[in-house]
Amino acid sequence: MNEHLPILLIIIPLIVAMAARLSVRLSVPFTRGLVLAAALAVLACGAGALAETLARGEPWSYHVSGWPPPWGIELVIDPLSGGLAVLVAFFGLAALVYAGPYLQGRTPREQGSFYALFLLTMAGLLGMCVTGDLFNLFVFLEISSLAAYALIAFGGRRAIVAALRYLIIGTAAACFYLLGVGYLYAVTGSLNMADLAVLLPPLMDSPAVILAVVLIVAGLGIKTALFPLHGWLPDAYSYAPAPVLAFLAAVMTKVSAYALYRILYFVTEAAGPVSVTLEVLGWMAAAGILFGSVMAIAQRDFWRMLAYSSVAQVGYIILGLAVGNVLALYGALLHIVSHSLAKGGLFFVAGGVNWETGVRRVPDFVGMAGKMPLTMAAFVVAAFSMIGLPPTLGFFSKWYLVLGCLEAGAWVFVAVLIVSSLLTAVYFFRVIENAYLKGKDDARAAPPFRPAGRRFRLELPAGMLLPILVLSIGVAVLGLFNEQIISNVIHYALPGMLP
């Protein structure tokens, strides 16, 4: 069984997605248990595959159906892909636990559709993490995207419009990516990433290869929501259901950023015209960091504030990839982890507050700390990580980014990182001020709303509160162990560090 862990990462959610749509007609609790068991099994497979790779000291190449690459489909587990697969599986499990109470009141048919689509999204993202083939990366990208469009539409009428906009923009992104892959295939006759890494270096000055790189970067830039290609994100993140939103915000854009990193550094090896592309991406990322931070300050809707914050935080990751030295790459990859934990937790908090009290607007958070003390305490920890305050993980990811920019002599980028952290403090401390420092006499305080039939004594159902607390604790604890994460996993996710 151990030798098939890479394919089980994808097969399990695909099979259970089909089964969930059928079994829900017989029993909703059984279906929920089946889906949670599948998510837990996927997490175990991912952790086992990552541990096996680290123990081997070399990438784990799995040949689907026994066909060797470049003709056959190859799955590759290395510290980079394995680590991200574990992150995706973990957030999938957390979001499914959170979704249980959130789906109460939905019909069995709607719940079955939700679980099936969610597992399809997970399968697509996991496939993007572990595939060693550019075309299959496109296939998995579309599986995850098409399922995500439908999941976003579960949020209601406005969400349907946002999902349609995302579908149109996402389809354009997929076309760009596929055209780029087509050009690479026309020039090299191969789609396998490892094979392309050998074939491309002598061809990097070819106009076809340059065009292919531009198209691939444009397509993945849209999927990553890199400024100014982020147009789909604010509405999609404002109206999607909270479990979906937390999962997508935590990992979906990160997987696309991973694909961009994998192609630019492991396939083209950041050589020739790719270095110019990285320079352009760096300035786009810096502009996005400032734009997203300023727009977040301008929002009064808490969910939309978090959405624009995500535009800025994606910029941190791309900026680290663009600078490209060891310290900057440490910061970019560590920020994938820190932002996933913090932003996933923040959207869980947003959904929980809205579910319990009906509050969405920042001014209505007055006195919220008294109504939901555990939830708001978790919010404060996640917000501190987003700002970059020690000892949270977000401080260390930003610290490595600043050190990388200093080493590269990119003083403008250092200034952008510092200013954006101050701007982030402005919009998060505004919420903290309302929740903790303003009294009950403020007329803007919204009356608490409790759903009928609640049997829980906690401020939220245990299934919703547990993921919130786990993520907030994770942000703090992993900050203390950041050096171990860097030295044991992320260091080996850099090009050339693992044979």
C-alpha positions as CSV (number, residue, x, y, z in Angstrom):
1,M,0.0,0.0,0.0
2,N,2.8,2.4,0.9
3,E,4.2,2.4,-2.7
4,H,0.8,3.7,-4.0
5,L,0.5,6.7,-1.6
6,P,1.0,9.3,-4.4
7,I,-1.9,8.1,-6.5
8,L,-4.1,7.4,-3.4
9,L,-3.9,11.1,-2.7
10,I,-6.0,11.7,-5.8
11,I,-8.0,8.5,-6.2
12,I,-9.5,8.6,-2.7
13,P,-11.3,12.0,-3.0
14,L,-12.4,11.2,-6.6
15,I,-14.0,7.9,-5.7
16,V,-15.6,9.2,-2.5
17,A,-16.9,12.3,-4.4
18,M,-18.9,10.0,-6.6
19,A,-20.0,7.8,-3.7
20,A,-21.2,10.8,-1.6
21,R,-23.6,12.0,-4.2
22,L,-25.3,8.6,-4.2
23,S,-25.1,7.7,-0.5
24,V,-26.6,11.0,0.7
25,R,-30.0,9.7,-0.6
26,L,-29.8,6.9,2.0
27,S,-28.2,8.8,5.0
28,V,-26.8,12.2,5.5
29,P,-24.8,11.3,8.7
30,F,-23.3,8.3,7.0
31,T,-22.3,10.4,4.0
32,R,-20.7,13.0,6.3
33,G,-18.8,10.3,8.1
34,L,-17.6,8.8,4.8
35,V,-16.4,12.2,3.6
36,L,-14.6,13.0,6.8
37,A,-12.9,9.6,6.8
38,A,-11.8,10.2,3.2
39,A,-10.3,13.6,4.1
40,L,-8.5,12.0,7.1
41,A,-7.2,9.2,4.9
42,V,-5.9,11.7,2.3
43,L,-4.1,13.7,5.1
44,A,-2.5,10.4,6.3
45,C,-1.4,9.5,2.7
46,G,0.1,13.0,2.2
47,A,2.0,12.9,5.5
48,G,3.2,9.4,4.8
49,A,4.4,10.3,1.3
50,L,6.2,13.4,2.6
51,A,7.9,11.4,5.4
52,E,9.0,8.7,3.0
53,T,10.5,11.3,0.6
54,L,12.4,13.0,3.4
55,A,13.7,9.6,4.6
56,R,14.8,8.7,1.1
57,G,16.6,11.9,0.5
58,E,15.4,12.0,-3.1
59,P,12.2,12.7,-5.0
60,W,9.7,9.9,-5.2
61,S,8.7,9.3,-8.8
62,Y,5.4,7.3,-9.3
63,H,4.6,6.0,-12.8
64,V,0.9,5.7,-13.3
65,S,0.0,2.3,-14.8
66,G,3.7,1.5,-14.9
67,W,4.3,3.6,-18.0
68,P,7.7,5.5,-17.5
69,P,8.0,9.2,-18.3
70,P,8.2,11.1,-20.6
71,W,5.5,9.0,-22.3
72,G,3.6,8.0,-19.2
73,I,2.0,10.1,-16.5
74,E,4.4,10.8,-13.7
75,L,3.5,11.8,-10.1
76,V,6.4,13.3,-8.1
77,I,6.6,13.7,-4.3
78,D,9.4,15.9,-3.1
79,P,9.5,18.2,0.0
80,L,7.9,21.0,-2.0
81,S,5.0,19.0,-3.5
82,G,4.6,16.7,-0.5
83,G,4.5,19.6,1.9
84,L,1.9,21.5,0.0
85,A,-0.2,18.3,-0.5
86,V,-0.2,17.9,3.3
87,L,-1.3,21.6,3.7
88,V,-4.2,21.1,1.2
89,A,-5.3,17.9,2.8
90,F,-5.2,19.4,6.3
91,F,-7.3,22.4,5.3
92,G,-9.7,20.1,3.4
93,L,-10.3,18.2,6.6
94,A,-10.6,21.3,8.7
95,A,-13.1,22.9,6.3
96,L,-15.2,19.7,6.1
97,V,-15.4,19.5,10.0
98,Y,-16.4,23.2,10.0
99,A,-19.0,22.7,7.3
100,G,-21.1,20.2,9.3
101,P,-23.0,22.8,11.4
102,Y,-22.9,25.3,8.5
103,L,-24.8,22.9,6.3
104,Q,-27.7,22.3,8.7
105,G,-30.9,23.2,7.1
106,R,-29.7,22.3,3.6
107,T,-31.5,19.5,1.8
108,P,-29.8,16.1,1.5
109,R,-29.4,16.7,-2.2
110,E,-27.7,20.0,-1.6
111,Q,-25.4,18.5,1.1
112,G,-24.5,15.6,-1.2
113,S,-23.6,18.0,-4.0
114,F,-21.6,20.1,-1.7
115,Y,-19.5,17.2,-0.4
116,A,-19.0,15.8,-3.9
117,L,-17.8,19.2,-5.3
118,F,-15.6,19.8,-2.3
119,L,-13.8,16.5,-2.7
120,L,-13.4,17.2,-6.4
121,T,-11.8,20.5,-5.6
122,M,-9.5,18.8,-3.1
123,A,-8.6,16.1,-5.7
124,G,-7.8,18.7,-8.3
125,L,-5.6,20.8,-6.0
126,L,-3.7,17.6,-4.8
127,G,-3.2,16.6,-8.4
128,M,-1.7,20.0,-9.2
129,C,0.7,19.5,-6.2
130,V,2.0,16.1,-7.2
131,T,1.8,15.9,-11.0
132,G,5.1,15.9,-12.9
133,D,3.4,16.7,-16.3
134,L,2.4,20.1,-17.6
135,F,-0.7,18.9,-19.4
136,N,-1.9,17.0,-16.4
137,L,-1.3,20.1,-14.3
138,F,-3.9,21.8,-16.6
139,V,-6.3,18.9,-16.2
140,F,-6.1,19.1,-12.4
141,L,-6.3,22.9,-12.6
142,E,-9.6,22.6,-14.4
143,I,-11.0,19.9,-12.1
144,S,-10.4,22.1,-9.1
145,S,-11.6,25.3,-10.8
146,L,-14.8,23.9,-12.2
147,A,-15.8,22.4,-8.8
148,A,-14.8,25.6,-7.0
149,Y,-17.1,27.7,-9.3
150,A,-20.0,25.6,-8.3
151,L,-19.1,25.7,-4.6
152,I,-18.9,29.4,-4.6
153,A,-22.4,29.5,-6.1
154,F,-23.7,27.8,-2.9
155,G,-23.5,31.2,-1.3
156,G,-26.7,32.6,-2.9
157,R,-27.7,35.0,-5.6
158,R,-24.7,37.3,-5.3
159,A,-22.4,34.4,-5.1
160,I,-23.8,33.0,-8.4
161,V,-22.9,36.2,-10.1
162,A,-19.4,36.1,-8.5
163,A,-19.0,32.5,-9.6
164,L,-20.0,33.3,-13.2
165,R,-17.4,36.2,-13.3
166,Y,-14.8,33.8,-11.8
167,L,-15.7,31.2,-14.4
168,I,-15.2,33.6,-17.3
169,I,-11.9,35.0,-16.0
170,G,-10.7,31.5,-15.0
171,T,-11.5,30.1,-18.4
172,A,-9.4,32.8,-20.0
173,A,-6.6,31.9,-17.6
174,A,-6.8,28.3,-18.4
175,C,-6.7,29.1,-22.1
176,F,-3.5,31.2,-21.6
177,Y,-1.9,28.4,-19.7
178,L,-2.9,25.7,-22.2
179,L,-1.6,27.8,-25.2
180,G,1.7,28.2,-23.4
181,V,2.0,24.5,-22.8
182,G,1.1,23.9,-26.5
183,Y,4.0,26.1,-27.6
184,L,6.4,24.2,-25.3
185,Y,5.2,20.9,-26.7
186,A,5.6,22.2,-30.3
187,V,9.2,23.1,-29.6
188,T,10.3,20.2,-27.4
189,G,7.9,17.3,-28.1
190,S,7.6,16.7,-24.4
191,L,5.3,17.7,-21.5
192,N,7.1,16.0,-18.6
193,M,8.6,18.6,-16.3
194,A,11.9,16.8,-15.7
195,D,12.3,16.1,-19.4
196,L,11.6,19.8,-20.2
197,A,14.2,20.9,-17.7
198,V,16.8,19.1,-19.8
199,L,15.4,20.1,-23.3
200,L,14.7,23.8,-22.7
201,P,18.0,25.4,-21.7
202,P,19.4,25.6,-25.3
203,L,16.0,26.9,-26.5
204,M,15.4,29.7,-24.0
205,D,16.0,32.4,-26.6
206,S,13.4,30.9,-29.0
207,P,10.4,33.3,-29.6
208,A,8.1,30.3,-29.1
209,V,9.6,29.5,-25.7
210,I,9.4,33.2,-24.6
211,L,5.8,33.4,-25.7
212,A,5.0,30.1,-23.9
213,V,6.5,31.4,-20.7
214,V,4.5,34.7,-20.9
215,L,1.3,32.8,-21.6
216,I,1.8,30.3,-18.7
217,V,2.7,33.1,-16.3
218,A,-0.3,35.1,-17.3
219,G,-2.6,32.1,-16.9
220,L,-1.2,31.2,-13.5
221,G,-1.0,34.8,-12.4
222,I,-4.8,35.1,-12.9
223,K,-5.4,31.9,-10.9
224,T,-3.0,33.2,-8.2
225,A,-4.9,36.6,-8.1
226,L,-1.7,38.5,-8.7
227,F,-2.4,42.3,-9.1
228,P,-3.7,43.5,-11.5
229,L,-5.1,40.1,-12.5
230,H,-7.1,39.7,-9.3
231,G,-10.5,40.9,-10.6
232,W,-12.3,37.7,-9.8
233,L,-11.2,37.5,-6.2
234,P,-13.0,40.3,-4.2
235,D,-16.6,39.2,-5.1
236,A,-15.8,35.5,-5.0
237,Y,-14.3,35.8,-1.5
238,S,-17.1,38.1,-0.3
239,Y,-20.1,35.9,-1.1
240,A,-19.0,32.2,-1.0
241,P,-20.1,30.0,1.9
242,A,-17.6,30.3,4.8
243,P,-16.3,26.7,4.7
244,V,-15.6,27.0,1.0
245,L,-14.2,30.4,1.3
246,A,-11.7,29.5,4.1
247,F,-10.5,26.5,2.1
248,L,-10.1,28.4,-1.2
249,A,-8.4,31.4,0.5
250,A,-6.1,29.1,2.4
251,V,-4.8,26.9,-0.4
252,M,-6.3,27.5,-3.9
253,T,-4.3,30.6,-4.8
254,K,-1.2,29.1,-3.0
255,V,-1.3,26.0,-5.2
256,S,-1.3,28.2,-8.3
257,A,1.6,30.1,-6.9
258,Y,3.3,26.8,-6.3
259,A,2.8,25.8,-9.9
260,L,4.3,29.1,-11.0
261,Y,7.3,28.5,-8.8
262,R,7.7,24.9,-10.0
263,I,7.7,25.9,-13.7
264,L,9.9,29.0,-13.4
265,Y,12.5,27.5,-11.1
266,F,12.4,23.7,-11.8
267,V,11.4,23.6,-15.5
268,T,12.9,26.7,-17.0
269,E,15.4,27.1,-14.2
270,A,14.9,30.9,-14.1
271,A,17.2,31.3,-17.0
272,G,17.3,33.6,-20.0
273,P,14.1,35.6,-20.5
274,V,12.6,34.1,-17.4
275,S,14.8,36.4,-15.3
276,V,13.1,39.4,-17.0
277,T,9.7,37.8,-16.2
278,L,10.6,37.4,-12.6
279,E,11.6,41.1,-12.5
280,V,8.2,42.1,-13.9
281,L,6.5,39.8,-11.4
282,G,8.4,41.5,-8.6
283,W,7.0,44.9,-9.4
284,M,3.5,43.6,-10.0
285,A,3.7,41.9,-6.6
286,A,4.9,45.1,-4.9
287,A,2.1,47.1,-6.4
288,G,-0.4,44.4,-5.4
289,I,0.9,44.5,-1.8
290,L,0.2,48.2,-1.5
291,F,-3.0,48.1,-3.5
292,G,-4.5,45.3,-1.5
293,S,-3.6,46.8,1.8
294,V,-5.1,50.2,0.9
295,M,-8.2,48.7,-0.4
296,A,-8.6,46.6,2.7
297,I,-8.5,49.7,4.8
298,A,-11.3,51.2,2.7
299,Q,-13.7,48.3,3.3
300,R,-16.4,48.3,5.9
301,D,-17.5,44.8,5.1
302,F,-15.3,42.4,7.1
303,W,-15.4,39.6,4.5
304,R,-14.4,42.0,1.7
305,M,-11.6,43.5,3.9
306,L,-10.2,40.0,4.2
307,A,-10.6,39.5,0.4
308,Y,-8.5,42.5,-0.4
309,S,-6.0,41.5,2.3
310,S,-5.6,38.3,0.3
311,V,-4.6,40.2,-2.8
312,A,-1.8,41.9,-0.7
313,Q,-0.7,38.6,0.9
314,V,-0.4,36.8,-2.5
315,G,1.9,39.7,-3.4
316,Y,4.3,38.7,-0.5
317,I,4.6,35.2,-1.9
318,I,5.2,36.3,-5.5
319,L,7.7,39.0,-4.4
320,G,9.8,36.4,-2.6
321,L,9.7,34.2,-5.7
322,A,10.7,37.2,-7.9
323,V,13.7,38.2,-5.7
324,G,14.8,34.6,-5.9
325,N,17.7,34.3,-3.5
326,V,17.7,31.6,-0.8
327,L,16.4,33.9,2.0
328,A,13.6,35.3,-0.2
329,L,12.5,31.8,-1.3
330,Y,12.5,30.7,2.4
331,G,10.2,33.7,3.1
332,A,7.9,33.0,0.2
333,L,7.5,29.3,0.9
334,L,7.1,29.9,4.7
335,H,4.5,32.7,3.9
336,I,2.5,30.1,2.0
337,V,2.1,28.2,5.3
338,S,1.7,31.2,7.6
339,H,-0.9,32.9,5.4
340,S,-2.8,29.7,4.8
341,L,-3.2,29.1,8.6
342,A,-3.9,32.8,9.4
343,K,-6.3,33.5,6.5
344,G,-8.1,30.2,6.8
345,G,-8.6,30.9,10.5
346,L,-9.8,34.4,9.8
347,F,-12.4,33.3,7.3
348,F,-13.6,30.6,9.7
349,V,-14.0,33.4,12.3
350,A,-15.9,35.6,9.8
351,G,-18.2,32.7,9.0
352,G,-18.7,31.9,12.7
353,V,-19.5,35.5,13.7
354,N,-21.9,35.8,10.9
355,W,-23.6,32.4,11.6
356,E,-23.9,33.3,15.3
357,T,-24.8,37.0,15.3
358,G,-25.5,38.0,11.7
359,V,-22.7,40.5,11.7
360,R,-20.6,41.2,8.6
361,R,-19.7,44.9,8.9
362,V,-16.6,46.0,10.8
363,P,-18.5,48.7,12.8
364,D,-20.9,46.1,14.0
365,F,-18.1,44.2,15.8
366,V,-18.5,46.5,18.8
367,G,-18.5,44.3,22.0
368,M,-18.0,41.1,20.0
369,A,-15.2,40.0,22.3
370,G,-17.7,39.7,25.1
371,K,-20.2,37.7,23.1
372,M,-17.7,35.4,21.5
373,P,-14.5,35.5,23.5
374,L,-12.8,32.3,22.2
375,T,-13.5,33.2,18.6
376,M,-12.3,36.7,18.9
377,A,-9.1,35.6,20.8
378,A,-8.4,33.3,17.8
379,F,-9.0,36.3,15.5
380,V,-6.4,38.3,17.4
381,V,-3.7,35.6,17.1
382,A,-4.4,35.2,13.3
383,A,-4.5,39.0,12.9
384,F,-1.1,39.3,14.6
385,S,0.3,36.8,12.2
386,M,-1.0,38.7,9.2
387,I,0.5,41.9,10.6
388,G,3.8,40.1,11.3
389,L,4.1,40.4,15.0
390,P,6.3,37.9,16.9
391,P,6.2,35.1,17.9
392,T,3.6,34.2,15.2
393,L,4.6,32.4,12.0
394,G,3.8,35.5,9.9
395,F,6.6,37.5,11.6
396,F,9.2,35.0,10.5
397,S,8.0,34.6,6.9
398,K,8.1,38.4,6.6
399,W,11.5,38.5,8.3
400,Y,13.0,36.2,5.7
401,L,11.4,38.2,2.9
402,V,13.0,41.4,4.3
403,L,16.4,39.7,4.7
404,G,16.1,38.4,1.1
405,C,15.3,41.8,-0.3
406,L,18.2,43.4,1.7
407,E,20.6,40.8,0.4
408,A,19.4,41.6,-3.2
409,G,19.7,45.3,-2.6
410,A,16.0,45.7,-3.3
411,W,15.4,48.7,-1.0
412,V,12.1,49.6,-2.6
413,F,10.7,46.2,-1.9
414,V,11.9,46.4,1.7
415,A,10.0,49.7,2.1
416,V,6.9,48.1,0.5
417,L,7.1,45.2,3.0
418,I,7.4,47.6,6.0
419,V,4.7,50.0,4.8
420,S,2.3,47.2,4.0
421,S,2.7,45.7,7.5
422,L,1.8,49.1,9.0
423,L,-1.3,49.3,6.7
424,T,-2.2,45.7,7.7
425,A,-2.1,46.8,11.4
426,V,-4.4,49.6,10.6
427,Y,-7.3,47.5,9.3
428,F,-6.9,44.7,11.8
429,F,-6.6,46.9,14.8
430,R,-9.7,48.7,13.7
431,V,-11.6,45.4,14.2
432,I,-9.8,44.7,17.5
433,E,-10.6,48.1,18.8
434,N,-14.3,47.6,18.1
435,A,-14.4,44.1,19.6
436,Y,-12.4,44.8,22.7
437,L,-12.3,48.6,23.5
438,K,-15.7,50.0,22.6
439,G,-18.5,49.6,25.1
440,K,-22.0,48.3,24.9
441,D,-23.5,51.8,24.7
442,D,-22.3,52.1,21.1
443,A,-25.5,52.2,19.0
444,R,-23.8,50.3,16.2
445,A,-23.5,47.1,18.2
446,A,-25.7,44.4,16.6
447,P,-28.0,42.3,18.7
448,P,-26.9,38.7,19.1
449,F,-28.7,36.2,17.0
450,R,-28.9,32.5,18.0
451,P,-30.2,29.9,15.5
452,A,-33.2,28.0,16.8
453,G,-32.6,24.6,18.3
454,R,-29.0,25.2,19.4
455,R,-28.0,22.7,22.0
456,F,-24.4,23.7,22.3
457,R,-23.2,25.7,25.4
458,L,-20.2,27.0,23.5
459,E,-20.4,30.2,21.6
460,L,-20.2,28.2,18.4
461,P,-20.9,24.5,17.7
462,A,-17.9,22.4,18.5
463,G,-17.4,21.5,14.8
464,M,-17.0,25.2,13.9
465,L,-15.1,26.3,17.0
466,L,-12.5,23.5,16.9
467,P,-10.9,24.4,13.5
468,I,-10.8,28.1,14.5
469,L,-8.9,27.3,17.7
470,V,-6.6,24.7,16.0
471,L,-5.5,27.2,13.3
472,S,-4.9,30.0,15.8
473,I,-2.8,27.7,18.0
474,G,-1.0,26.5,14.9
475,V,0.0,30.0,13.9
476,A,1.5,30.7,17.3
477,V,3.2,27.3,17.9
478,L,4.6,26.9,14.4
479,G,6.1,30.4,14.8
480,L,8.2,29.0,17.6
481,F,9.3,26.1,15.5
482,N,9.9,28.1,12.3
483,E,13.6,27.1,12.2
484,Q,12.7,23.4,12.2
485,I,10.2,23.9,9.3
486,I,12.9,25.8,7.3
487,S,15.7,23.3,7.9
488,N,13.8,20.1,7.7
489,V,11.3,20.8,4.8
490,I,11.5,24.2,3.1
491,H,15.3,24.1,2.6
492,Y,14.9,20.9,0.5
493,A,12.1,22.5,-1.5
494,L,14.6,24.9,-3.1
495,P,16.0,24.1,-6.6
496,G,19.0,21.8,-6.4
497,M,18.8,21.2,-2.6
498,L,17.4,17.7,-3.0
499,P,18.8,15.5,-5.8
